[in-house]
Amino acid sequence: TFLWIATLAGCITAPFSLKAIHIGTTQRCIDSEVKGYGSAGIVISAVNDTLIFLAITYKLVFYHIASETWSARATSFWKGEGMGQTSKLLLKTGQLYYLYVLWIIVIHILRGLLELLPA
């Protein structure tokens, strides 16, 4: 519940972190200032997604595998061996979703770092 509320609060801050100015005499505008807390929603959402992914993966891997060895659990994590169809599908789609989230976060961070470099 705390993470859900934190994600909501972090995303609500985004509109308040932007200032815009008009482009000439047009009806369009462009961002003129972005405050530091503007990316709080992205960071909090990434933390939320990470913790949910880890919790689901923990339940799937540790409770569906009869073996006590770490190598069997690692194989189960990467290949889904020893799991039923539904559990394996849930694990694989969760991994793909989390990979996508990480890719977006990395792009966002790199874009932010590039904006800090002098022109």
PEDA-V277481 format. One record per residue. SS is DSSP state (A for helix, B for strand, O for the rest). PHI is phi in degrees with one decimal (none if undefined). D_CENTER is the distance of its C-alpha to the mean C-alpha in Angstrom with 2 decimals. Layout:
ss/phi/d_center
SS/PHI/D_CENTER
SS/PHI/D_CENTER
This chain:
ss/phi/d_center
O/none/17.24
A/-59.9/16.57
A/-66.5/12.76
A/-64.6/13.26
A/-65.7/15.78
A/-63.6/13.85
A/-63.8/11.00
A/-61.2/13.99
A/-64.2/15.85
A/-64.1/13.28
A/-73.2/13.02
A/-67.9/16.81
O/-70.4/17.38
A/-55.9/16.31
A/-64.2/19.69
A/-83.2/21.65
A/-92.7/20.33
B/-110.8/21.91
B/-123.6/25.57
B/-130.2/27.15
B/-129.9/30.62
B/-71.5/32.71
O/-94.8/33.40
O/56.0/37.18
O/-98.2/38.96
O/-80.1/36.32
O/-92.7/34.36
O/-103.3/31.07
B/-138.0/29.10
B/-138.1/26.79
B/-65.9/24.49
B/-108.0/26.73
B/-151.6/24.69
B/-125.1/21.08
O/-77.7/20.90
A/-60.8/18.72
A/-80.5/16.96
A/-64.5/15.74
A/-94.7/12.27
A/-59.5/11.98
A/-61.8/10.12
A/-68.6/7.23
A/-65.9/7.46
A/-64.5/8.19
A/-64.7/5.52
A/-65.2/3.08
A/-64.3/6.49
A/-60.0/7.17
A/-62.2/5.07
A/-63.6/6.48
A/-66.3/9.71
A/-66.9/10.13
A/-59.6/9.74
A/-64.3/12.17
A/-66.2/14.44
A/-65.9/14.89
A/-63.2/15.47
A/-58.6/17.87
A/-61.7/19.78
A/-66.8/20.10
A/-75.6/21.19
A/-80.0/23.32
A/-103.8/25.05
A/-101.7/25.80
O/-105.2/27.30
O/-78.4/30.88
O/-74.3/31.01
O/-98.9/30.54
O/-83.8/29.93
A/-71.1/26.70
A/-67.4/27.40
A/-67.5/27.59
A/-68.5/24.29
A/-65.3/22.67
A/-62.3/24.37
A/-63.4/23.21
A/-65.0/19.54
A/-81.0/19.90
A/-110.9/22.51
O/78.9/22.48
O/-69.6/26.15
O/86.7/27.89
O/-110.6/25.70
O/-75.3/26.78
A/-57.3/25.72
A/-66.9/23.40
A/-64.3/21.69
A/-63.8/21.39
A/-65.0/19.94
A/-62.3/17.38
A/-63.9/16.40
A/-66.0/16.35
A/-68.6/14.39
A/-64.5/11.72
A/-64.3/11.74
A/-65.1/11.67
A/-62.2/8.76
A/-66.4/6.67
A/-61.3/8.61
A/-63.0/7.91
A/-61.6/4.14
A/-61.5/5.69
A/-62.0/8.53
A/-64.3/7.50
A/-63.6/6.45
A/-61.7/9.72
A/-61.5/11.60
A/-63.1/10.94
A/-66.4/12.11
A/-63.6/14.96
A/-62.7/16.01
A/-65.0/16.28
A/-68.2/18.27
A/-66.1/20.48
A/-69.9/21.35
A/-78.6/22.59
O/-69.7/25.01
O/-68.3/28.53
O/-74.5/29.72
